[in-house]
Amino acid sequence: MNEEVHILLAEDDMGHAALIKKNIIRAGISNTIFHFKDGQEILDFLFREEGAPHQASEISYLILLDIRMPKVDGIEVLRTIKKDKELRKIPVIMLTTTDDPREVDLCHKYGCSNYITKPVDYEKFVDVIKTLGFYLMVVKVPCVKGDVNK
């Protein structure tokens, strides 16, 4: 993965967020990672809400998105992103403990790139994140122009 791609991690569980970051780095990914602790924070970033840090034009982003988050859940974040003509280009990987087939189908219906279930077992969780890291090394991500519409 080239250095221009920024990883946006939306995860409300601080322990999971720390494990994800640590194991992405262990997998050899040195890209910038921005962490958002709820769905509203990542939407504010992407849609450039006043007073919030925001995405920059001509940057490539990849989103790792949990489903169960406060304020705005991950499915609503995904739906909102994929409705925007510019933001819909951003690959969104659902990274969640939920393996309900209805939610998997719904996320794919709304346009997620991949759906990964986080195992409860620590070692399996680490393995999943390492595999994700290898995926991030080879994926090609388009730039976002920055002119987003709500």
Residue pairs with C-beta under 8 A, 6 or more apart in sequence:
1 29
1 31
1 62
1 136
1 137
1 138
1 139
1 141
2 60
3 30
3 31
4 59
4 60
4 143
5 31
5 60
5 61
5 62
5 141
6 31
6 32
6 33
6 34
6 59
6 60
6 61
6 62
7 24
7 29
7 31
7 32
7 33
7 34
7 61
7 62
7 63
7 64
7 136
8 33
8 34
8 36
8 42
8 45
8 46
8 61
8 62
8 63
8 64
9 17
9 20
9 21
9 33
9 34
9 35
9 36
9 63
9 64
10 36
10 38
10 39
10 41
10 42
10 63
10 64
10 65
10 66
10 69
10 74
10 77
11 17
11 20
11 35
11 36
11 37
11 64
11 66
11 69
11 95
12 37
12 38
12 66
12 68
12 69
12 70
13 66
14 37
16 66
16 118
17 35
17 37
19 125
19 126
19 129
20 64
20 95
20 129
21 33
21 35
23 126
23 129
23 130
23 133
24 33
24 129
24 132
24 133
24 136
26 130
26 133
27 129
27 130
27 132
27 133
27 134
27 136
27 137
28 133
28 137
29 133
29 136
29 137
31 136
34 45
34 53
36 42
36 45
37 69
37 70
38 69
38 70
38 71
38 72
39 69
39 70
39 71
39 72
39 73
39 74
39 76
39 77
40 71
40 72
41 52
41 71
42 63
42 65
42 77
43 49
43 72
43 77
43 80
43 81
44 52
44 54
45 52
45 53
45 54
45 55
46 54
46 55
46 81
46 87
46 148
47 54
47 84
47 148
47 150
48 54
48 55
48 146
48 148
55 61
55 144
55 146
56 146
57 144
57 145
57 146
57 147
58 143
58 144
58 145
58 146
59 143
59 144
60 141
60 142
60 143
60 144
61 90
61 141
61 144
62 90
62 91
62 93
62 136
62 139
62 141
63 81
63 90
63 91
63 92
63 93
64 93
64 95
64 132
65 74
65 77
65 78
65 92
65 93
65 94
65 95
65 96
65 112
66 74
66 94
66 95
66 96
67 73
67 74
67 75
67 94
67 96
67 98
67 103
67 107
68 74
68 96
68 97
68 98
69 77
72 80
74 94
74 96
75 103
75 106
75 107
75 110
78 92
78 94
78 107
78 110
78 111
78 112
79 110
81 87
81 88
81 90
81 92
82 88
82 92
82 110
82 111
84 148
84 149
84 150
85 149
86 144
86 145
86 146
86 147
86 148
86 149
87 144
87 148
88 111
89 142
89 144
90 141
90 142
90 144
91 113
91 114
91 139
91 141
92 111
92 112
92 113
93 112
93 113
93 114
93 115
93 116
93 132
94 107
94 112
94 114
94 115
94 116
95 116
95 118
95 132
96 103
96 115
96 116
96 117
96 118
97 117
97 118
97 120
98 117
99 117
104 115
107 115
108 115
114 135
116 128
116 132
117 128
118 125
118 128
119 125
119 127
119 128
